[in-house]
Amino acid sequence: MGLEENKALVRRFYAEAINQRDRSACERLLSEDFTHDDELKGRAGQQQAVDAFLDAFPDLHNEILILVAEGDLVAAHQKWTGTQSGDFIGIPATGREVEFTSTAIIRIEDGQIAAAWDQVDLLGLTTQLKSD
């Protein structure tokens, strides 16, 4: 796959898995031996992570702000918005709207997402949930 195809795959993953709430996206777009932050998750393990966010933030929306590719890697800097209506990492539902960013480096192999390394602004996110 070329650079544009790799970027299109990353766009497709976030559009389908997050914005369209397509619970089959991980099964279709990730490799069977997918790793996240160098930990073997597989498709099912990553689906659990996606589900945790979608369960806590049912209206979660992802916007890719910057997308660059080199070789088999794609870097995506993203903005996330949503309203917490479920438990999230031990924080009960607050009903608060949040906005946070993340940057992911994603490796593509044989037309599937094989690995991802994420930096998520969890401090900014949890601060918004806990603020008075």
The first five atom37 places (N, CA, C, CB, O) and aatype in JSON, in Angstrom:
{
  "aatype": [12, 7, 10, 6, 6, 2, 11, 0, 10, 19, 1, 1, 13, 18, 0, 6, 0, 9, 2, 5, 1, 3, 1, 15, 0, 4, 6, 1, 10, 10, 15, 6, 3, 13, 16, 8, 3, 3, 6, 10, 11, 7, 1, 0, 7, 5, 5, 5, 0, 19, 3, 0, 13, 10, 3, 0, 13, 14, 3, 10, 8, 2, 6, 9, 10, 9, 10, 19, 0, 6, 7, 3, 10, 19, 0, 0, 8, 5, 11, 17, 16, 7, 16, 5, 15, 7, 3, 13, 9, 7, 9, 14, 0, 16, 7, 1, 6, 19, 6, 13, 16, 15, 16, 0, 9, 9, 1, 9, 6, 3, 7, 5, 9, 0, 0, 0, 17, 3, 5, 19, 3, 10, 10, 7, 10, 16, 16, 5, 10, 11, 15, 3],
  "atom_mask": [
    [1, 1, 1, 1, 1],
    [1, 1, 1, 0, 1],
    [1, 1, 1, 1, 1],
    [1, 1, 1, 1, 1],
    [1, 1, 1, 1, 1],
    [1, 1, 1, 1, 1],
    [1, 1, 1, 1, 1],
    [1, 1, 1, 1, 1],
    [1, 1, 1, 1, 1],
    [1, 1, 1, 1, 1],
    [1, 1, 1, 1, 1],
    [1, 1, 1, 1, 1],
    [1, 1, 1, 1, 1],
    [1, 1, 1, 1, 1],
    [1, 1, 1, 1, 1],
    [1, 1, 1, 1, 1],
    [1, 1, 1, 1, 1],
    [1, 1, 1, 1, 1],
    [1, 1, 1, 1, 1],
    [1, 1, 1, 1, 1],
    [1, 1, 1, 1, 1],
    [1, 1, 1, 1, 1],
    [1, 1, 1, 1, 1],
    [1, 1, 1, 1, 1],
    [1, 1, 1, 1, 1],
    [1, 1, 1, 1, 1],
    [1, 1, 1, 1, 1],
    [1, 1, 1, 1, 1],
    [1, 1, 1, 1, 1],
    [1, 1, 1, 1, 1],
    [1, 1, 1, 1, 1],
    [1, 1, 1, 1, 1],
    [1, 1, 1, 1, 1],
    [1, 1, 1, 1, 1],
    [1, 1, 1, 1, 1],
    [1, 1, 1, 1, 1],
    [1, 1, 1, 1, 1],
    [1, 1, 1, 1, 1],
    [1, 1, 1, 1, 1],
    [1, 1, 1, 1, 1],
    [1, 1, 1, 1, 1],
    [1, 1, 1, 0, 1],
    [1, 1, 1, 1, 1],
    [1, 1, 1, 1, 1],
    [1, 1, 1, 0, 1],
    [1, 1, 1, 1, 1],
    [1, 1, 1, 1, 1],
    [1, 1, 1, 1, 1],
    [1, 1, 1, 1, 1],
    [1, 1, 1, 1, 1],
    [1, 1, 1, 1, 1],
    [1, 1, 1, 1, 1],
    [1, 1, 1, 1, 1],
    [1, 1, 1, 1, 1],
    [1, 1, 1, 1, 1],
    [1, 1, 1, 1, 1],
    [1, 1, 1, 1, 1],
    [1, 1, 1, 1, 1],
    [1, 1, 1, 1, 1],
    [1, 1, 1, 1, 1],
    [1, 1, 1, 1, 1],
    [1, 1, 1, 1, 1],
    [1, 1, 1, 1, 1],
    [1, 1, 1, 1, 1],
    [1, 1, 1, 1, 1],
    [1, 1, 1, 1, 1],
    [1, 1, 1, 1, 1],
    [1, 1, 1, 1, 1],
    [1, 1, 1, 1, 1],
    [1, 1, 1, 1, 1],
    [1, 1, 1, 0, 1],
    [1, 1, 1, 1, 1],
    [1, 1, 1, 1, 1],
    [1, 1, 1, 1, 1],
    [1, 1, 1, 1, 1],
    [1, 1, 1, 1, 1],
    [1, 1, 1, 1, 1],
    [1, 1, 1, 1, 1],
    [1, 1, 1, 1, 1],
    [1, 1, 1, 1, 1],
    [1, 1, 1, 1, 1],
    [1, 1, 1, 0, 1],
    [1, 1, 1, 1, 1],
    [1, 1, 1, 1, 1],
    [1, 1, 1, 1, 1],
    [1, 1, 1, 0, 1],
    [1, 1, 1, 1, 1],
    [1, 1, 1, 1, 1],
    [1, 1, 1, 1, 1],
    [1, 1, 1, 0, 1],
    [1, 1, 1, 1, 1],
    [1, 1, 1, 1, 1],
    [1, 1, 1, 1, 1],
    [1, 1, 1, 1, 1],
    [1, 1, 1, 0, 1],
    [1, 1, 1, 1, 1],
    [1, 1, 1, 1, 1],
    [1, 1, 1, 1, 1],
    [1, 1, 1, 1, 1],
    [1, 1, 1, 1, 1],
    [1, 1, 1, 1, 1],
    [1, 1, 1, 1, 1],
    [1, 1, 1, 1, 1],
    [1, 1, 1, 1, 1],
    [1, 1, 1, 1, 1],
    [1, 1, 1, 1, 1],
    [1, 1, 1, 1, 1],
    [1, 1, 1, 1, 1],
    [1, 1, 1, 1, 1],
    [1, 1, 1, 1, 1],
    [1, 1, 1, 0, 1],
    [1, 1, 1, 1, 1],
    [1, 1, 1, 1, 1],
    [1, 1, 1, 1, 1],
    [1, 1, 1, 1, 1],
    [1, 1, 1, 1, 1],
    [1, 1, 1, 1, 1],
    [1, 1, 1, 1, 1],
    [1, 1, 1, 1, 1],
    [1, 1, 1, 1, 1],
    [1, 1, 1, 1, 1],
    [1, 1, 1, 1, 1],
    [1, 1, 1, 1, 1],
    [1, 1, 1, 0, 1],
    [1, 1, 1, 1, 1],
    [1, 1, 1, 1, 1],
    [1, 1, 1, 1, 1],
    [1, 1, 1, 1, 1],
    [1, 1, 1, 1, 1],
    [1, 1, 1, 1, 1],
    [1, 1, 1, 1, 1],
    [1, 1, 1, 1, 1]
  ],
  "atom_positions": [
    [[0.85, -1.19, 0.0], [0.0, 0.0, 0.0], [0.89, 1.24, 0.0], [-0.97, 0.0, 1.23], [1.97, 1.25, 0.59]],
    [[0.42, 2.27, -0.66], [1.14, 3.53, -0.7], [0.76, 4.42, 0.48], [0.0, 0.0, 0.0], [-0.1, 4.08, 1.29]],
    [[1.42, 5.57, 0.54], [1.19, 6.5, 1.65], [-0.26, 6.97, 1.72], [2.11, 7.7, 1.52], [-0.84, 7.03, 2.8]],
    [[-0.84, 7.3, 0.58], [-2.23, 7.79, 0.59], [-3.2, 6.69, 1.03], [-2.62, 8.31, -0.8], [-4.16, 6.97, 1.73]],
    [[-2.95, 5.45, 0.61], [-3.8, 4.34, 1.03], [-3.66, 4.09, 2.53], [-3.44, 3.06, 0.25], [-4.65, 3.79, 3.21]],
    [[-2.43, 4.22, 3.05], [-2.23, 4.06, 4.49], [-2.98, 5.13, 5.27], [-0.72, 4.11, 4.83], [-3.62, 4.84, 6.28]],
    [[-2.91, 6.37, 4.81], [-3.63, 7.46, 5.48], [-5.14, 7.24, 5.39], [-3.25, 8.83, 4.86], [-5.87, 7.49, 6.35]],
    [[-5.6, 6.76, 4.25], [-7.03, 6.5, 4.09], [-7.51, 5.41, 5.06], [-7.34, 6.08, 2.64], [-8.61, 5.5, 5.59]],
    [[-6.68, 4.4, 5.29], [-7.03, 3.34, 6.23], [-7.17, 3.89, 7.65], [-5.98, 2.22, 6.2], [-8.1, 3.52, 8.37]],
    [[-6.27, 4.76, 8.04], [-6.34, 5.37, 9.38], [-7.58, 6.24, 9.5], [-5.06, 6.2, 9.68], [-8.3, 6.17, 10.49]],
    [[-7.84, 7.06, 8.49], [-9.06, 7.88, 8.5], [-10.3, 6.99, 8.63], [-9.15, 8.74, 7.21], [-11.22, 7.28, 9.39]],
    [[-10.3, 5.91, 7.86], [-11.44, 4.99, 7.87], [-11.65, 4.36, 9.24], [-11.23, 3.89, 6.82], [-12.78, 4.24, 9.71]],
    [[-10.55, 3.96, 9.89], [-10.68, 3.35, 11.21], [-11.37, 4.3, 12.19], [-9.31, 2.95, 11.75], [-12.35, 3.92, 12.83]],
    [[-10.87, 5.51, 12.31], [-11.46, 6.45, 13.27], [-12.88, 6.82, 12.88], [-10.61, 7.71, 13.38], [-13.75, 6.96, 13.74]],
    [[-13.14, 6.99, 11.59], [-14.49, 7.33, 11.14], [-15.47, 6.21, 11.48], [-14.51, 7.6, 9.63], [-16.56, 6.47, 12.0]],
    [[-15.08, 4.98, 11.19], [-16.0, 3.87, 11.4], [-16.07, 3.43, 12.86], [-15.59, 2.7, 10.55], [-17.17, 3.3, 13.41]],
    [[-14.93, 3.21, 13.5], [-14.92, 2.68, 14.87], [-15.45, 3.69, 15.88], [-13.51, 2.28, 15.26], [-16.16, 3.32, 16.81]],
    [[-15.13, 4.97, 15.7], [-15.52, 5.99, 16.68], [-16.76, 6.75, 16.22], [-14.36, 6.97, 16.94], [-17.81, 6.68, 16.86]],
    [[-16.64, 7.48, 15.12], [-17.71, 8.39, 14.72], [-18.98, 7.67, 14.28], [-17.23, 9.28, 13.61], [-20.09, 8.15, 14.52]],
    [[-18.83, 6.51, 13.64], [-20.01, 5.76, 13.2], [-20.4, 4.65, 14.16], [-19.76, 5.17, 11.83], [-21.4, 3.97, 13.94]],
    [[-19.63, 4.45, 15.23], [-19.9, 3.42, 16.25], [-20.02, 2.02, 15.63], [-21.19, 3.76, 17.0], [-20.84, 1.22, 16.08]],
    [[-19.21, 1.74, 14.62], [-19.24, 0.44, 13.95], [-18.42, -0.55, 14.76], [-18.7, 0.55, 12.48], [-17.19, -0.54, 14.71]],
    [[-19.1, -1.4, 15.5], [-18.42, -2.33, 16.4], [-17.69, -3.45, 15.65], [-19.43, -2.94, 17.37], [-17.03, -4.28, 16.28]],
    [[-17.8, -3.49, 14.34], [-17.05, -4.49, 13.57], [-15.76, -3.92, 12.97], [-17.92, -5.05, 12.46], [-15.02, -4.64, 12.31]],
    [[-15.5, -2.64, 13.17], [-14.34, -1.99, 12.55], [-13.02, -2.62, 13.01], [-14.33, -0.5, 12.87], [-12.13, -2.83, 12.19]],
    [[-12.87, -2.92, 14.29], [-11.63, -3.53, 14.78], [-11.41, -4.89, 14.11], [-11.67, -3.69, 16.31], [-10.28, -5.22, 13.73]],
    [[-12.46, -5.65, 13.98], [-12.35, -6.98, 13.36], [-11.93, -6.88, 11.89], [-13.68, -7.72, 13.47], [-11.18, -7.72, 11.4]],
    [[-12.4, -5.86, 11.21], [-12.12, -5.72, 9.78], [-10.81, -4.98, 9.48], [-13.25, -5.0, 9.12], [-10.15, -5.29, 8.49]],
    [[-10.44, -4.02, 10.32], [-9.35, -3.12, 9.96], [-8.05, -3.34, 10.73], [-9.78, -1.73, 10.17], [-7.01, -2.83, 10.33]],
    [[-8.09, -4.1, 11.82], [-6.89, -4.37, 12.6], [-6.37, -5.77, 12.29], [-7.17, -4.23, 14.11], [-7.13, -6.67, 11.94]],
    [[-5.06, -5.94, 12.44], [-4.48, -7.27, 12.26], [-4.82, -8.14, 13.47], [-2.94, -7.19, 12.07], [-5.1, -7.63, 14.56]],
    [[-4.79, -9.43, 13.27], [-5.11, -10.37, 14.35], [-4.16, -10.21, 15.54], [-5.05, -11.8, 13.83], [-4.57, -10.4, 16.68]],
    [[-2.9, -9.86, 15.26], [-1.9, -9.71, 16.32], [-1.6, -8.23, 16.61], [-0.6, -10.44, 15.94], [-0.46, -7.87, 16.9]],
    [[-2.62, -7.39, 16.51], [-2.5, -5.95, 16.76], [-1.87, -5.69, 18.13], [-3.88, -5.27, 16.67], [-2.22, -6.33, 19.12]],
    [[-0.94, -4.74, 18.18], [-0.35, -4.32, 19.44], [-0.65, -2.85, 19.69], [1.18, -4.57, 19.45], [-0.7, -2.05, 18.76]],
    [[-0.84, -2.51, 20.95], [-1.06, -1.12, 21.36], [-0.03, -0.78, 22.42], [-2.51, -0.9, 21.9], [0.05, -1.44, 23.46]],
    [[0.76, 0.24, 22.15], [1.86, 0.62, 23.05], [2.72, -0.6, 23.4], [1.3, 1.26, 24.34], [3.08, -0.81, 24.56]],
    [[3.03, -1.38, 22.37], [3.88, -2.58, 22.45], [3.28, -3.73, 23.26], [5.2, -2.2, 23.04], [4.0, -4.67, 23.59]],
    [[2.0, -3.67, 23.57], [1.32, -4.75, 24.28], [0.38, -5.46, 23.31], [0.53, -4.21, 25.53], [-0.43, -4.81, 22.64]],
    [[0.49, -6.77, 23.23], [-0.39, -7.54, 22.35], [-1.83, -7.41, 22.85], [0.04, -9.03, 22.3], [-2.16, -7.8, 23.96]],
    [[-2.68, -6.85, 21.99], [-4.1, -6.69, 22.32], [-4.97, -7.55, 21.43], [-4.52, -5.22, 22.19], [-6.02, -8.05, 21.85]],
    [[-4.52, -7.73, 20.18], [-5.38, -8.39, 19.22], [-6.6, -7.54, 18.93], [0.0, 0.0, 0.0], [-6.77, -6.46, 19.49]],
    [[-7.41, -8.02, 18.06], [-8.62, -7.28, 17.69], [-9.58, -7.14, 18.87], [-9.34, -7.98, 16.52], [-10.13, -6.06, 19.11]],
    [[-9.77, -8.23, 19.6], [-10.73, -8.22, 20.72], [-10.28, -7.29, 21.83], [-10.91, -9.64, 21.27], [-11.1, -6.58, 22.41]],
    [[-8.99, -7.29, 22.12], [-8.49, -6.4, 23.17], [-8.63, -4.94, 22.82], [0.0, 0.0, 0.0], [-8.96, -4.12, 23.67]],
    [[-8.39, -4.61, 21.55], [-8.56, -3.22, 21.14], [-10.03, -2.84, 21.09], [-7.91, -2.97, 19.79], [-10.39, -1.69, 21.35]],
    [[-10.88, -3.79, 20.74], [-12.31, -3.51, 20.75], [-12.77, -3.17, 22.16], [-13.1, -4.72, 20.2], [-13.63, -2.3, 22.34]],
    [[-12.21, -3.84, 23.16], [-12.56, -3.51, 24.55], [-12.17, -2.08, 24.89], [-11.86, -4.48, 25.51], [-12.92, -1.39, 25.59]],
    [[-11.02, -1.63, 24.42], [-10.59, -0.25, 24.68], [-11.53, 0.74, 23.98], [-9.13, -0.04, 24.19], [-11.92, 1.75, 24.57]],
    [[-11.88, 0.45, 22.74], [-12.82, 1.31, 22.02], [-14.16, 1.33, 22.75], [-13.01, 0.82, 20.55], [-14.74, 2.4, 22.94]],
    [[-14.64, 0.17, 23.15], [-15.92, 0.08, 23.86], [-15.91, 0.88, 25.16], [-16.25, -1.38, 24.16], [-16.91, 1.51, 25.51]],
    [[-14.79, 0.86, 25.88], [-14.7, 1.61, 27.14], [-14.93, 3.1, 26.9], [-13.33, 1.39, 27.81], [-15.63, 3.77, 27.67]],
    [[-14.33, 3.62, 25.84], [-14.53, 5.04, 25.51], [-15.96, 5.3, 25.05], [-13.54, 5.49, 24.42], [-16.59, 6.26, 25.49]],
    [[-16.48, 4.45, 24.16], [-17.83, 4.67, 23.64], [-18.9, 4.47, 24.7], [-18.09, 3.75, 22.48], [-19.94, 5.13, 24.66]],
    [[-18.67, 3.57, 25.65], [-19.63, 3.38, 26.74], [-19.64, 4.59, 27.67], [-19.3, 2.1, 27.54], [-20.7, 4.99, 28.16]],
    [[-18.48, 5.17, 27.91], [-18.39, 6.33, 28.79], [-18.82, 7.61, 28.1], [-16.96, 6.48, 29.31], [-19.38, 8.51, 28.72]],
    [[-18.56, 7.69, 26.79], [-18.85, 8.89, 26.01], [-19.63, 8.46, 24.75], [-17.52, 9.67, 25.62], [-19.03, 8.37, 23.68]],
    [[-20.93, 8.2, 24.86], [-21.69, 7.67, 23.73], [-21.71, 8.59, 22.51], [-23.1, 7.39, 24.16], [-21.93, 8.13, 21.39]],
    [[-21.49, 9.88, 22.72], [-21.46, 10.82, 21.6], [-20.03, 11.19, 21.2], [-22.25, 12.09, 21.96], [-19.81, 12.2, 20.54]],
    [[-19.06, 10.37, 21.6], [-17.66, 10.65, 21.31], [-17.46, 10.91, 19.82], [-16.76, 9.49, 21.77], [-17.97, 10.17, 18.97]],
    [[-16.72, 11.96, 19.52], [-16.43, 12.31, 18.13], [-14.93, 12.53, 17.98], [-17.22, 13.58, 17.68], [-14.29, 13.18, 18.82]],
    [[-14.37, 11.99, 16.9], [-12.95, 12.12, 16.59], [-12.78, 12.99, 15.36], [-12.3, 10.73, 16.37], [-13.48, 12.82, 14.36]],
    [[-11.84, 13.93, 15.45], [-11.48, 14.75, 14.3], [-9.97, 14.68, 14.13], [-11.97, 16.25, 14.47], [-9.23, 15.03, 15.04]],
    [[-9.53, 14.24, 12.98], [-8.09, 14.2, 12.7], [-7.67, 15.59, 12.26], [-7.74, 13.12, 11.61], [-8.17, 16.11, 11.26]],
    [[-6.74, 16.19, 13.01], [-6.27, 17.54, 12.72], [-5.06, 17.53, 11.8], [-5.94, 18.26, 14.01], [-4.94, 18.38, 10.92]],
    [[-4.16, 16.58, 12.01], [-2.94, 16.45, 11.22], [-2.74, 14.98, 10.92], [-1.69, 17.05, 11.97], [-2.87, 14.14, 11.81]],
    [[-2.43, 14.67, 9.67], [-2.2, 13.28, 9.27], [-1.01, 13.26, 8.32], [-3.49, 12.66, 8.6], [-1.04, 13.85, 7.25]],
    [[0.05, 12.56, 8.73], [1.25, 12.45, 7.89], [1.66, 10.98, 7.82], [2.42, 13.33, 8.45], [1.41, 10.21, 8.75]],
    [[2.3, 10.62, 6.71], [2.7, 9.23, 6.52], [4.12, 9.17, 5.98], [1.73, 8.5, 5.57], [4.56, 10.02, 5.21]],
    [[4.82, 8.14, 6.41], [6.16, 7.84, 5.92], [6.37, 6.34, 6.03], [7.26, 8.63, 6.72], [6.19, 5.76, 7.1]],
    [[6.74, 5.72, 4.93], [6.93, 4.27, 4.94], [5.64, 3.58, 5.33], [0.0, 0.0, 0.0], [4.59, 3.84, 4.75]],
    [[5.72, 2.7, 6.34], [4.53, 1.98, 6.8], [3.9, 2.63, 8.03], [4.88, 0.54, 7.1], [3.04, 2.03, 8.68]],
    [[4.31, 3.86, 8.34], [3.8, 4.56, 9.52], [2.91, 5.74, 9.14], [4.96, 5.05, 10.39], [3.16, 6.44, 8.15]],
    [[1.87, 5.94, 9.94], [0.99, 7.09, 9.8], [0.89, 7.75, 11.18], [-0.44, 6.68, 9.25], [0.65, 7.08, 12.18]],
    [[1.08, 9.07, 11.21], [0.93, 9.83, 12.45], [-0.36, 10.64, 12.37], [2.16, 10.75, 12.71], [-0.59, 11.36, 11.39]],
    [[-1.18, 10.53, 13.4], [-2.46, 11.24, 13.43], [-2.55, 12.04, 14.73], [-3.65, 10.24, 13.3], [-2.55, 11.47, 15.82]],
    [[-2.63, 13.36, 14.59], [-2.9, 14.22, 15.74], [-4.39, 14.52, 15.7], [-2.02, 15.56, 15.72], [-4.91, 14.94, 14.66]],
    [[-5.09, 14.31, 16.83], [-6.53, 14.29, 16.83], [-7.15, 15.1, 17.95], [-7.02, 12.9, 16.91], [-6.54, 15.32, 19.0]],
    [[-8.37, 15.55, 17.69], [-9.19, 16.2, 18.72], [-10.39, 15.3, 18.96], [-9.63, 17.66, 18.3], [-11.01, 14.79, 18.02]],
    [[-10.72, 15.11, 20.22], [-11.84, 14.29, 20.64], [-12.81, 15.17, 21.42], [-11.37, 13.06, 21.49], [-12.39, 16.01, 22.21]],
    [[-14.12, 14.98, 21.21], [-15.13, 15.68, 21.99], [-16.22, 14.68, 22.36], [-15.73, 16.89, 21.2], [-16.48, 13.72, 21.63]],
    [[-16.85, 14.91, 23.49], [-17.93, 14.04, 23.91], [-18.48, 14.44, 25.26], [0.0, 0.0, 0.0], [-17.97, 15.35, 25.91]],
    [[-19.53, 13.76, 25.67], [-20.19, 14.0, 26.94], [-20.14, 12.72, 27.75], [-21.66, 14.48, 26.74], [-20.57, 11.67, 27.29]],
    [[-19.62, 12.82, 28.97], [-19.49, 11.62, 29.79], [-20.84, 11.25, 30.41], [-18.44, 11.83, 30.9], [-21.38, 11.98, 31.24]],
    [[-21.37, 10.1, 29.98], [-22.61, 9.63, 30.57], [-22.47, 8.21, 31.11], [-23.74, 9.69, 29.55], [-23.46, 7.56, 31.43]],
    [[-21.22, 7.74, 31.2], [-20.94, 6.44, 31.8], [-19.63, 6.51, 32.56], [0.0, 0.0, 0.0], [-18.87, 7.46, 32.41]],
    [[-19.38, 5.49, 33.37], [-18.13, 5.45, 34.14], [-16.93, 5.43, 33.2], [-18.09, 4.22, 35.07], [-16.96, 4.78, 32.15]],
    [[-15.87, 6.15, 33.59], [-14.64, 6.18, 32.82], [-13.45, 6.17, 33.77], [-14.59, 7.42, 31.89], [-13.3, 7.08, 34.58]],
    [[-12.64, 5.16, 33.68], [-11.45, 4.94, 34.52], [-11.73, 5.28, 36.0], [-10.28, 5.77, 34.0], [-10.96, 5.99, 36.64]],
    [[-12.82, 4.76, 36.5], [-13.18, 4.94, 37.9], [-13.9, 6.24, 38.21], [0.0, 0.0, 0.0], [-14.21, 6.49, 39.38]],
    [[-14.16, 7.07, 37.22], [-14.88, 8.33, 37.45], [-16.33, 8.12, 37.03], [-14.22, 9.52, 36.64], [-16.62, 7.85, 35.87]],
    [[-17.25, 8.23, 37.99], [-18.67, 8.05, 37.66], [-19.14, 9.1, 36.64], [-19.54, 8.13, 38.94], [-18.52, 10.16, 36.51]],
    [[-20.2, 8.8, 35.95], [-20.76, 9.72, 34.95], [-20.97, 11.11, 35.54], [-22.08, 9.17, 34.39], [-21.52, 11.25, 36.63]],
    [[-20.54, 12.12, 34.8], [-20.66, 13.5, 35.26], [-21.61, 14.32, 34.41], [-19.3, 14.16, 35.26], [-22.1, 15.36, 34.86]],
    [[-21.89, 13.86, 33.2], [-22.7, 14.66, 32.28], [-21.92, 15.81, 31.67], [0.0, 0.0, 0.0], [-22.5, 16.64, 30.97]],
    [[-20.63, 15.88, 31.94], [-19.81, 16.98, 31.44], [-19.35, 16.74, 30.01], [-18.61, 17.2, 32.34], [-19.03, 15.62, 29.62]],
    [[-19.31, 17.84, 29.25], [-18.73, 17.8, 27.92], [-17.22, 17.96, 28.05], [-19.33, 18.91, 27.0], [-16.74, 18.75, 28.87]],
    [[-16.48, 17.2, 27.25], [-15.03, 17.26, 27.3], [-14.47, 17.46, 25.9], [-14.45, 15.99, 27.93], [-15.11, 17.17, 24.89]],
    [[-13.24, 17.97, 25.87], [-12.47, 18.09, 24.64], [-11.03, 17.8, 25.01], [-12.63, 19.51, 23.97], [-10.49, 18.4, 25.94]],
    [[-10.39, 16.88, 24.29], [-9.0, 16.54, 24.57], [-8.33, 16.13, 23.26], [-8.89, 15.4, 25.62], [-8.99, 15.92, 22.24]],
    [[-7.02, 16.02, 23.31], [-6.26, 15.66, 22.12], [-5.49, 14.37, 22.33], [-5.31, 16.8, 21.73], [-5.28, 13.92, 23.46]],
    [[-5.07, 13.79, 21.23], [-4.18, 12.63, 21.26], [-3.35, 12.64, 20.0], [-4.99, 11.3, 21.4], [-3.7, 13.27, 19.0]],
    [[-2.24, 11.94, 20.06], [-1.41, 11.73, 18.88], [-1.08, 10.25, 18.83], [-0.1, 12.61, 18.92], [-0.62, 9.66, 19.81]],
    [[-1.33, 9.65, 17.68], [-1.07, 8.22, 17.49], [-0.09, 8.02, 16.35], [-2.39, 7.45, 17.22], [-0.17, 8.68, 15.31]],
    [[0.84, 7.12, 16.55], [1.7, 6.62, 15.49], [1.19, 5.21, 15.19], [3.26, 6.63, 15.9], [1.12, 4.37, 16.08]],
    [[0.84, 4.97, 13.94], [0.17, 3.74, 13.56], [0.98, 3.05, 12.47], [-1.28, 4.02, 13.08], [1.37, 3.67, 11.48]],
    [[1.22, 1.75, 12.66], [1.96, 0.98, 11.65], [0.98, 0.14, 10.85], [3.04, 0.08, 12.31], [0.13, -0.56, 11.41]],
    [[1.11, 0.21, 9.53], [0.26, -0.52, 8.6], [1.05, -1.72, 8.06], [-0.23, 0.39, 7.44], [2.21, -1.59, 7.68]],
    [[0.4, -2.86, 8.04], [1.03, -4.07, 7.51], [-0.02, -4.88, 6.74], [1.67, -4.93, 8.66], [-1.07, -5.21, 7.28]],
    [[0.28, -5.18, 5.5], [-0.63, -5.99, 4.66], [-2.05, -5.43, 4.62], [-0.66, -7.42, 5.16], [-3.02, -6.19, 4.67]],
    [[-2.16, -4.11, 4.54], [-3.47, -3.48, 4.4], [-4.3, -3.41, 5.67], [0.0, 0.0, 0.0], [-5.48, -3.09, 5.62]],
    [[-3.67, -3.7, 6.83], [-4.38, -3.61, 8.11], [-3.53, -2.82, 9.1], [-4.7, -5.03, 8.67], [-2.32, -2.69, 8.94]],
    [[-4.18, -2.31, 10.12], [-3.47, -1.62, 11.2], [-2.88, -2.68, 12.11], [-4.43, -0.64, 11.99], [-3.61, -3.48, 12.71]],
    [[-1.55, -2.69, 12.21], [-0.86, -3.75, 12.95], [-0.4, -3.29, 14.33], [0.32, -4.24, 12.17], [-0.26, -4.11, 15.24]],
    [[-0.17, -1.99, 14.5], [0.33, -1.49, 15.78], [-0.02, -0.02, 15.92], [1.87, -1.7, 15.9], [-0.16, 0.7, 14.93]],
    [[-0.14, 0.42, 17.16], [-0.38, 1.83, 17.45], [0.32, 2.2, 18.74], [-1.9, 2.14, 17.54], [0.37, 1.42, 19.69]],
    [[0.85, 3.4, 18.75], [1.44, 3.99, 19.95], [0.72, 5.31, 20.14], [3.02, 4.18, 19.82], [0.75, 6.17, 19.26]],
    [[0.09, 5.48, 21.29], [-0.76, 6.65, 21.56], [-0.24, 7.48, 22.71], [-2.18, 6.21, 21.85], [0.26, 6.97, 23.71]],
    [[-0.36, 8.78, 22.53], [-0.19, 9.74, 23.62], [-1.52, 10.48, 23.73], [1.03, 10.73, 23.35], [-1.87, 11.27, 22.86]],
    [[-2.25, 10.21, 24.8], [-3.56, 10.81, 25.03], [-3.45, 11.78, 26.19], [-4.65, 9.71, 25.31], [-2.81, 11.48, 27.2]],
    [[-4.08, 12.94, 26.06], [-4.07, 13.93, 27.13], [-5.08, 13.51, 28.21], [-4.4, 15.35, 26.58], [-6.13, 14.13, 28.38]],
    [[-4.73, 12.43, 28.92], [-5.63, 11.94, 29.98], [-5.71, 12.91, 31.16], [-5.16, 10.57, 30.47], [-6.74, 13.0, 31.81]],
    [[-4.63, 13.64, 31.43], [-4.67, 14.62, 32.51], [-5.69, 15.7, 32.18], [-3.27, 15.25, 32.75], [-6.51, 16.07, 33.02]],
    [[-5.64, 16.21, 30.96], [-6.61, 17.22, 30.54], [-8.02, 16.68, 30.57], [0.0, 0.0, 0.0], [-8.95, 17.39, 30.98]],
    [[-8.2, 15.45, 30.14], [-9.52, 14.84, 30.14], [-10.04, 14.64, 31.55], [-9.49, 13.51, 29.41], [-11.17, 15.05, 31.85]],
    [[-9.26, 14.03, 32.42], [-9.73, 13.77, 33.79], [-9.92, 15.07, 34.57], [-8.73, 12.84, 34.53], [-10.8, 15.16, 35.42]],
    [[-9.11, 16.08, 34.3], [-9.3, 17.38, 34.95], [-10.66, 17.96, 34.6], [-8.18, 18.36, 34.55], [-11.34, 18.51, 35.46]],
    [[-11.06, 17.85, 33.34], [-12.37, 18.34, 32.93], [-13.5, 17.57, 33.63], [-12.52, 18.23, 31.41], [-14.54, 18.14, 33.96]],
    [[-13.29, 16.29, 33.85], [-14.33, 15.47, 34.49], [-14.42, 15.73, 35.99], [-14.07, 14.0, 34.24], [-15.49, 15.61, 36.58]],
    [[-13.3, 16.08, 36.59], [-13.28, 16.26, 38.05], [-13.44, 17.71, 38.48], [-12.0, 15.71, 38.61], [-13.61, 17.98, 39.66]],
    [[-13.38, 18.65, 37.54], [-13.45, 20.06, 37.92], [-14.84, 20.43, 38.41], [-13.06, 20.96, 36.73], [-15.85, 19.85, 38.01]],
    [[-14.86, 21.41, 39.3], [-16.16, 21.87, 39.84], [-16.65, 23.08, 39.11], [-16.05, 22.19, 41.32], [-17.72, 23.6, 39.42]]
  ]
}
